[in-house]
Amino acid sequence: MNPFPKIKSPRTPNDASRKLMRSAFRDASKSVTGGIEFFASFKQVHVNNSKYERRVEREYRIILSRFGAYVRTTAKNLLGRKNQRRVIDRKKVWYNGMRYHSWRYAKPGKPPKNHYGGLKNSLRFETDVRRRNVKIQTTKIGKGKAAHLLEYGGRQSILVNWKTSKSGRLKISKLPEDLIRKNVRYKARPYLRPAFVTTFETFLPELLRRSKLPNALKGVFYQQVSAAAGRYR
């Protein structure tokens, strides 16, 4: 009698996978038709990987969608409520001598004011799960590129008034003879970039904590967003 009986070690996932592959190769070596069983076993392993990939894709879709939605909401909050109230501008006057009322504009470097609501309602986001990308943007407003000029600043050729009244104030008119084309410079009043940075600093850590994404992929995603936020600061 053997005083040292054999102790069976517990099975591990690696042991099970090795046993599965040995069995598949053994069956495949018996005959040519046995190769079907090998491919069937390999297909079973591939299906398990596909389930994992679908689960990862689903978590990425949730993260990207929620991140894009939070950036859009934050940008809308920065634009503020719709405000159509104008104030009397003593430097301008209508062509018929009536008082002219101007919009209140935000200071350069601050988010623009929401006058008509067009910019606020044009905010959209699109997710690309395959590329792990979310695009937050604004649709085209009017005939120009107002949204891009507000975000980054720049120059645009437009028609402006140039005649003055007898009192020295700028005369506002839409008549062709009162207009001249001029290259106007706009100072940046960003709203999407601050919204992106705010979302990265306040919302993303909690979003990743609640996600079922593997920790390694969470770290990669966080590093990519951190790099983008560094460019937008």
Secondary structure, DSSP 8 states (H G I E B T S, - for coil): --SS--------HHHHHHHHHHHHHHHHHH-STHHHHHHHHHHHHHHHHHHHHHHHHHHHHHHHHHHHHHHHHHHHHHH-S-----EEEEEEEETTS-EEEE-----TTS----SSSHHHHTEEEEEETTTTEEEEEE---TTTTHHHHHHH-EEEEEEEE--B-TTS-EEE--SGGGEEEEEEEE----SHHHHHHHHHHHTHHHHHHH--S-HHHHHHHHHHHHHHHHHH-
